[in-house]
């Protein structure tokens, strides 16, 4: 996808990871429909959560600099340190 000012780029690796997470979640729904054991369902939900956490990490890591630079243009009142703190908060929020 072509990046535009103010928007993050999402590469194929991130999109594929999210599609994989979507497939895992659909599998969990099928497991519930099939009345599978609750321990199996929780195990699969944990895998979905882990997959989403990795996707969030990729998005933040691969777009961190872009976020900081673009926020500079949008928020001229913020210092570079304040923009870095915003990025750290975003990382922490993802946990």
N, C-alpha and C positions, 0 to 999 in steps of 0.2 A: 504494500500500500504506500502511496506517495504521502510523505509527511508535509504538513502545512503548519505555518506559524501558529503556535498556541496549542497544537494537537500533538499527542504522542504517536509514535509509530509503533505498530504492533506487528511483529514479524511472524513468519510461518511457524516458528518454534512455539511461540506463545499460543497461537490459534490452535495448533495441533494438540498442545497440552490441555487446553480448555475443551476441545472436542472429546479428548480421551476422558476427561472428568465428567463430561455430559454423558458419555456412554456408560461410565461406571455408575453414575446416579440412576440412569435408566435401568441398569441391571439390578440395583437395589430395589427399585420399585417393582420389578418383576419378581424378585425374591419375596417381597411382601405379599404380592398377589398369589404366589405359590406357597405361602405360609411356611417359608423356610425358618429354620431355627434362629432365635433372636441373637445368639452369639455370632452366627455367620453374618447376619445383617449388620450388627455393630462393627464387625471386622471390616466389612466392605465400606461402611460409612466412614470409618477411620481412614481408609485408603482414599476415599473421595476428598476428605478434608485435607489430607496430606498433599494430594495432587493439586488442590486449589491453592494451598499455601505456597507450593513451589511456583505456581503460575503467578501469584502475587509477587513473589520474590523476583521472578524474571522481569515482570513489568516494571517494578520499582528500580531494579538494578540497571536494566537496559535503557531506561528513560530518565534516570535520576538527573543527569547533567542537563538534558533537554528541559526537564521540568524547572530546574533552577534558572536556566538561561531565559526561558520563556516567561517565568514569573517575574524576572527582572524587568521585562518590558511592560508587563501588566501592572506591577506593583512597584512603581518607582520609589515609593516611600520606604520600602524595606531595604535594609543593608544586606550585603552578601551573607553575613553571619545569620541574619534573621531568615533568609531564604534557605540556608543550610539547615537551620533549626526546623523549618517547615518540612523539609525533606526527611529529616530524622523522625519527626512526628508521624509522617506518612509511613515510614518503615515500622515504627512502633505500633501504629494502628493496625497494621497488617498482621501483627502477632496476636 
